[in-house]
Amino acid sequence: MVFQHKQKRQSRREFLKTATAALGAGVASQSIFVPSLVRASSGDQVRLAAVGAGGKGAGDIRETSKDQIVVALCDVDQQRAASTRKLFPNAQFYTDWRKMLDKEAKNIDGVTVSTPDHMHAPVTMTALSMGLATYTQKPLTRTVYEARQLRLAAQRAGVATQMGNQGHSGLGYRMVVELIQRGVIGKVKEAHTWSNRPIWPQGLDRPVGSDPIPDTLDWDKWLGVAAERPFKANWPASSGYEGNRSVYVPFSWRGWYDFGAGALGDMGCHIIDPVYWSLGLTAPNWVEYNGPEPKPEMFPNEETLTYEFPGTQYTEGTITVKWYDGGRKPPRELAQMGVQETGKDKGKPRELPSNGSLFIGTKGVLMCPHGGGPQLFPSENFRGLDRPNLEGWDHYMIWTNAIKADGKTNCPFAYAGLLTETVLLGVIASRVPGQRLRWDSGNLRFTNSDKANRFVREDYRTGWEVQGLS
């Protein structure tokens, strides 16, 4: 499916009339948050707040707030947030997102959520319950249960939602969807996806001891819903890890079960997206992990995951989708790429990119580097093919404009929640090696593994419970 975000501008009066009619037709008051939907008229500026103002959060609030108003910023790390605070000097600053939302909810229309993965769902669910539009980074959540609950909550709230997988709006992935659904490579028999992640520590045991907490970091609030643990700044030399040596902040939290979702969680909602989207996939039948024996607290440093999905109109029966990371890739021969045809490398074998997806069809192969455009092989079979004529979209402003009732978002939680569930099933499989895990989506459980079911939903730390998630 392709979401169109350019729609006829709806006036404030027209929207109020529509919303009132909906309520009069029997829509339950708790199912539609009219105040947040009509706070900003089509010609008004949207008022935004950010939870997570450093790193990716800085970019998210900057890009969604172009020509708008930033009312408040929140970050547990004041040093990381410093440059964003300078960019928005009139914004109120908080270190506790709960206090920010409690105080500012009536003053804002939407919130960007750009925290470590374990805090995505708590913040987003709270914002949705207040009737606030939300732009939440990928993966939408850390657990499958959270993804299901946010999708349902967004449906009830009726506000504009968008997940931060920007490639969904890019020309490359949208071209993939059109070419696959046009049948250019025939029915798809199998698909492969891969990433060069992790580029942070994984596959290690927790370092012993603790380090002083920086004055600018509120470690307890950073932990949030996760279990308490001592702060540790850097990996010791004895760990053998040669790359980025930080243990948790600002980036290496992704490798820990309690905080992130590993390489798959980081890149899966990007790279699996064009496969899931173009083939019209639903929940998988099963998922299976192949890789090193997992450590107690960290994701493996390399893996291959295999999913099987029910067939769709675009596939040749049931279809397997594979994911590779940590240096693993699909066999190059699958791509039928041949040799470079132009440039200084003419005549040399083509190589798979560091991140990408590969579709094996009955009439040929489509390969798409992450961040690039699709390529068709064998190339001589597709000379003269008309490429889709598409416009570029602004993934951030689609959401901002949707708050003004200017249209729908193109990666709402209705879609992003399903994609995230699929990605996180692979995350669970990496913790249960040697077993093909059969998934019952309707009942949100694996039918053949009590161990795997323990990871579908996980408890929050006492004092950090969130209604609808705890």
N, C-alpha and C positions, 0 to 999 in steps of 0.2 A: 504494500500500500504506500501511497505517497500523500503526505499531508500538505495541503495548500495553506500558506499562512497569509497570502494577500487576499483579503476579503473586503467587502464594502464597509466603510467606516460607519459605525453605529453611534448615533447621537445619545447623549445622556438621557434625553426624554424618551427616545425609542427603547433604550435598554430598560429604563424604569417601568415602562409600559409592559414590556415582555416579562420582566421579573414579577411584576404584580399579577399579571395574568397567570403565570405559572403557579404562584402561591394560591391564587383563587381557584385553580383547578385541582387543588388538593395536595400540592407538594408539601411534605412535612417541614416545619420550620427548622428542625435540626439538620435537614438534608441540604439546605441552601443558605449560604451566608451572604445575603443581599448587601449588607453594609460594606463589606470589603470589595465586592464586585463593582459597586457604584461610587466608591470614594473618589476615583479619578475619572473625569469625563474624557471624551475623545481628545479635547483640546487642552486638557490639564496636564501638568507634570506629575509623574508617578513618584511617590515617596517610598524610598527603599531603606532597608537596613541590611547589614552583613554580619553573619556569625562565621568568623574566620576571616581575618582582614590582612593576613600576611601570606606570602607565597601565592598559591593558586587563588586564594580568596581575594587577594588584591586585584588580580585580573578580572575575576568574576564580578565584583562590585563596580569596577571601573567600566567594564564593557556593558553591563546591564543598565548603568545609570547615565549614559550619554544624554545630555540635555534634560536630565531629570534631577531629583533632589535626594541626597543621601542624608537621612535623618540621624542614623545611629550606626556605630561600629562596635563589634565585640570580638575580643581575642584574649586568650589566656596567656599569650606571650607578647608582652608590651614591646619588646625589641623588634620582633617580627612585624608588628603592626605599625611601627613608627612612621614609615614612609607613606602608608595609606592614610594615616591620621593627618599628615601634612597636606596630602592631596585634598582631603575633605575637612578643613579646619572647623567648620561649623557643626560637624556631626558630634553628637554625644558619644562618649566612649565608655564601654563596660568591659569587665572581665568575666562576668557571669551572664550567659545568654538567657537564663531564666529570669533574672532581674530585668534585663533589657526588654524582653518580650512582655513582661508584666507591666512595665512602665510605658513602653512605646507602642504597644499594639494599636492603640486608638489613633496614633499619629502616622502610621505607615500603611502602605498597600501591599508590600511584598518583602520577602526576605531571601537573600542568597545564603546557602549553607555550604561552607567549604572547609570543613573540619576533617580530622582523621576519620576513617570509615566508621568506627564504632560509635561516633556521635551523630552521624547523618540522620538516623531514624529518630532518636529522641528529640532533636531540635525540630526536624521537619514535622513530626506528628504534632508537636506542641503548636507550631505555627499554623498547621492546617486546622487544628481544633479552634483556633482563634479566627478562622476565616481569612487567613493571609495567603496570598499567592506565594509559591515557593519555587526557587531554582536551586536544585540540590546536585552536588557533584556526583560523578560516577565512582564506584558502583553506588546505586541509590541507597543501599543498606549493607550491613555486614552479615546479616543472617537472612535465610529464606523467609522465615516467619515475618520479619520486619518488612520485607519487600511486599509480601501479600497484604499486610495490614496497611501500609502506606497507600498501596493502589486502591484499596477499598475506601480508605479515609478520604483520598483525593476525589473519588467518585461522589462521596457524600457531600463534601465541601463545595464542589462545583467551582473551584477557583483555578486560575491559570497555573499549571505546573510544567516544569521542564527539567530533564536531567542533563548534566553537563558533559555529554559526549558530543563535542562540537562537530565531529566528522559526519554526524547524522544530517547536518545541514550543508555539508560540503558537496561540491560538484562530483568528486570522485565516487563517493558511496551512492549518491543518487543516480549516477550513470550506471553503476553496477546493478542497481535495482531494475532500472529500465531495460538494460540489455538482457538480464536473466529472465525477466518476466516477458520480454518480447520473444524469448526462445532462440536467441542468437546462437547459443551453444547447445541447443536442444534441451532435453530433460537432464537435470543434474543428478549424477549417480553418487557422488560423494563430495565433501568439502573439507578443506584443511585451513587452519588458522594458526598463526604463530607470532611470538614476540621475543625480542632480545632481552626482556626483563627476566629475572630481577637484576637491577643495577644498584642493589642495596643488600645487606647481609641476609641470608636465609640458610636454613639447614644447620643451625648452630644451637648449642645449649646456652641457657641464660647465663650471662657473666655474674660472678659472685660479687658481693659487696655493694657499696653505694657510693655516690659522689654528692658533693654539695649541690643543692638546687640553685640555679641562677636566680638572682634577685628579681629579674624581669619575668620569670615564669611561675605561674600558679600551677604546680604539679598536681595537686588534688583535683582541681577543675579540669586539667588536661586529661587525667584518668577518667573522670566523669563516671559513666555507667560501668566501667571495667573494674575488676578487682584491684585492691591496693597492692602496690609493689614499690620497692625502693627505686629512687631515681638513679640512673647510671648514664654517664655522659658518653664515654667512648669504649669501644672494644679493646681489650688488652692485646698486646702484640702476640701473646700465646694463642689467641683465637685462630690465627692463621689467615684471617681475612685481610685482603690487601687493598680493598676499595674504600668507599666512604666508611669511616670508622665510627660514626655516631650510632648509638644503640637504639634510641627512640626518636628524639627530636633533632632537627625539624622534619626529617624525611624517612628515616629507616623504620618507623612504626609499621610500615606496610608488610614487613616480613613476619610479624607476630600475629598469632591466632586471635589474641584478645583485642587487637586494635585495627588490623587490616584484613586483606583478603588475598595477599600474595600477588605474584605476577599476573595470575589470571584475573583477580579482582581489579587490579590496576588497569589492565589493557583489554580485558575481555569485552567490556561494554562498549569499547571502541571497535575492536577487530572482529568480534563475532557478530556485531550489529548488522553489517551488510549481508551476512549469511542468513541470519534469523529473519531479517526484514524481507529480503528479496525472495526467499523461498516460502514465506508465509508460515514459518514453523510455529509450533505450539510447545507444550511441555514435552520433554524427552521421555522415551520409554525406560531408558536406563543410562547409566554413566559408569565408566570404569577408569581407574587410575593405573598408570605404569610409571614407576620411578623409584627413587631411594626410599628406604624405610623412614617414615616421618619422625621428626624429633617431637618431644612432648609439647613444646610451646611455639615452634616456628615451622613455617612452610618449607617444603623441600627446595633445594637450589636448582632443580631441573625436574621436568615431568612431561609426560604425554597423557592426555585425557581423551577418551573416546565416548561420544554421545551417540545414541540412536534415537531418531525422531520418527514419528508417523509420517507417511508420505503425504505430499501435497500435489496440487496440479502442476507444480514446477519440477517435481522430482520423479525419478524412475523407481517407484515403490518406496519402501522405508529407506531412510538415508542416514548414513553415519557422518558425523562431523568430528574432526579431530582438532585438538589444541596442543601446541608444543611451546615450551619456554625453556629458559636456562641454557640456550645454545642449541637446543634441538630444533629441527625443521623437518618438513615432509621431504621425501625423496625428490631430488631435483628433476629426475626423469619424468615424474608425474606431470610436470608443467608443460612438457613438449616445447620448451622455449627455444631450442636450437641455439644459434649463435647470434652475436650482435651484427646488425645489418648495416649500420652507419657509424660514423665517428671514428675516433682514434682506436677504439676497441673492436672495430669491425673484424669479424671472423673468430672472435674469442667466445667461449661458451658464456651464455647468460647465467647469472646467479640470482637466487631468490633474495629479495630484500630482507632487511633485518626485522621488519614487522609487516605482516600482510595476510591476505586470504587468497585461497585458490579453489576454484570450482571446476570439477571434472564433469563435463557434459557428454552427451551422446554424439554431438557434432563438433566438439572442440573444447578448449580450456580457456577460462577467464582467470587472470591473476590481477590482484589489486594491491599495490603497496599501501600501507597505512599512510594517509596524507597525500597520496597520489591518485592518478587516474587508472582505470581498468585497461588491461592489455589482453589481446586475444591471440591464441596460439592453436595450431601452427599459423603464423602470421600470413602466409601466402593464401590461406583459405578465407581470409577476411578482408582482403584488399578491396577498397572502394565502399566499405560498409558505412552507412550513414550513422554518425554518432548522435546521441541525444542532444537536443538543443535546450539547455537548461540555464536558468539564472542563478547567480550566487545568492545565498541567504545568510543573514546575520543570526546565528544561533541564539545569541544573547537577547537581541532586540525583538526577536519573535516573541519571547516571553514578556518583555516589558510592554510591547504593543498590545499583547493579548490582555494584559491587566486593564488597558484602556478600552476593552471590548472591540479591538481592531481585528480580532480573528483568533483562531485556535493556535496552540503551540504544535510543533511537529514531532516532539518527543515527550509527550505528556506521561505522567505516571501510569496511565492506562496501558501504554506500550512499554515504558521503561521498567515498570514493575515486573512484567513478564520476562523481559530480557534479563533483568537482574536475577530473578529466580533461577533461570537457566544457568547463568554464569556461576552462581553460588552453589548450585548442585555439584559442579565440578570442584569447587573449593572444598566441599564436604568429602567428596570422593578421595581427595588427596590425603585425608586423615584416616581413611579406611582402606588400606591397600589390600590387593589380592581378592577383591570381591566386586562382582558386577552388581551395582546397586539399582534395584528396580523401583521406579518412582510412581507413586499414586498422587497425582497433583490435586485431585478433588479433595482428598483427605489430608493433604500436606504431610505425607509420610512415605518412608521407604517400606516396602512390603517384606523385605528380607534381611534387615539389619537394625537391631536395636541400638547398636553403637552409633550408626550413622544418624539415626533419629534424634540422638542426644544433641546433635549439632544443628538441627533445623531451627530450634528456638533455644536461646540461652538466657540465663537470669541476669538481671541488672543488680548492681551493687545497692545495698540497703541505703535508703535516703535519696536514690536517684531514679526511683520508679517513675514511669510515664504511663498515664492512662491510655489504654489501647495497645500497649506494647508489653507491659509488665504482667 
